[in-house]
Amino acid sequence: MIKTIDLKKSFGKLKVLKGITEHIKPQEVVSVIGPSGSGKSTFLRCLNLLEIPDSGQIIFEGVDITQKGIDIDNHRQKMGMVFQLFNVFPHLTVEKNITLAPVMTGKKTQIEAKEQAEELLNKVGLYDKIHEHPNRLSGGQKQRLAIVRALAMEPDVMLFDEPTSSLDPEMVGEVLQVIKDLVKSGMTTVIVTHEMGFAKDVSDRVLFMDEGIIAEQGTPQEIFGNPQNPRTKDFLSKVLY
Amino acid sequence: MWTHLGERIIGLLSRYNTLFLEGVGMTLLLSALTVAIGVFLGSFLAMMKMSKIYPIRWLANIYIEIIRGTPLLLQLYFFYFVIPEMIKFINFTKFSSVATALALNSAAYVAEIIRSGIQSVEKGQTEAARSLGLTKRQTMLKIVAPQAVKNILPALANEFIMVIKETSLASTFFVGDLMTSFKTIQGITYMSFEPLVIVGAIYLILTYLLSKLVAVYEGRLKASD
């Protein structure tokens, strides 16, 4: 579904991605773990071109989206993204947060979008907040809203960039549960996370990134049970205690 | 000097009330016009300053630097004496010269207000909108601009207050603003202190009322946050 070929990206002199070649298959759930500064978020943000790679290709559903002159907005509509800092729209009600994009892009009429928003909010237990502004929501509620906002575009793949890293501990569970349900429904998912238990639980495959490369990858059993790379071992010994 | 001051002020007020009123009217007209044109041109300048194309950004920067780095009075002189000489086919009146200079001056300040208002909207907002597949334009109109306006409006109101005070410089050319009223009355009566007190009080009332309005508006914004 998404292929990257020798993806490279630098910020100034700092080489953040040093050549990532990866293939995410339909319905696959891939977790990306690794120390901070390893390039995992940059890798994820390259997939929908929020960061433009310096070189390399990204093939999404058979189209090289790094080509010049490609209509990236069109492709982004099929890639949902959830951010660490939620980035819900504070000036819009919960309902408008969800319906804005489907209506603006011509995917849905206002009425269809509203029906869909109600259904999605029901699913994540936020229906009673539909007319509120996001400032009345807790962090966990904001992130659930951000997830259904992305889902309203009916994407083919969901990208999560540390979705629970800025949540209070007691709200992590509710957000992870929503992601878990989504994963079970067969959504292709790439998730950058520090929640090792969660990664172990839901992933088909785990990528361990370090210093701009994928240092090791495998099933959760392989990575967490029997890591081969000394850097993976070192990282896991620090985060699993 | 202090004896019968109140009487003299009341006397001046009643004798020259139309002159003061006309002065207030002209000051407000000039200020409103300045800010209106300033906002219009300032929006363009702000967009130019945020442009990806270097020469466009450069042009806007030069303009803003020149305007902000030279005295307004100098700019007024320039538009009063030099521009009408250079551009003969337009018939510049006193008023249009002064209004043009004030508006072009204000545009540079307004451009900075608008630019910083837009850039104060978190980057994550743009990223979220673009990740949903909205175009650059849709993102600006539906996500960034509505949030930027909250920052921009109070600053614009302050700019209006500044402009009200700055229009007094236009009295150099006797355009009929409030400060011109002072000069006229001073010329007729040879009194300085009394008309200055009156004119000063009027400026103070205008700016105070406006800043109170802004405060109320800002309070309402905070309540909605």
Interface residues (C-beta under 8 A of the other chain):
Chain A: N48 L50 D73 N74 H75 R76 Q77 K78 M79 G80 M81 F83 L85 N87 V88 F89 P90 H91 L100 A101 M104 T105 H133 N135 A146 R149 A150 M153
Chain B: E122 G124 Q125 E127 A128 A129 R130 S131 L132 G133 L134 T135 Q138 K142 I143 P146 Q147 K150 S224 D225
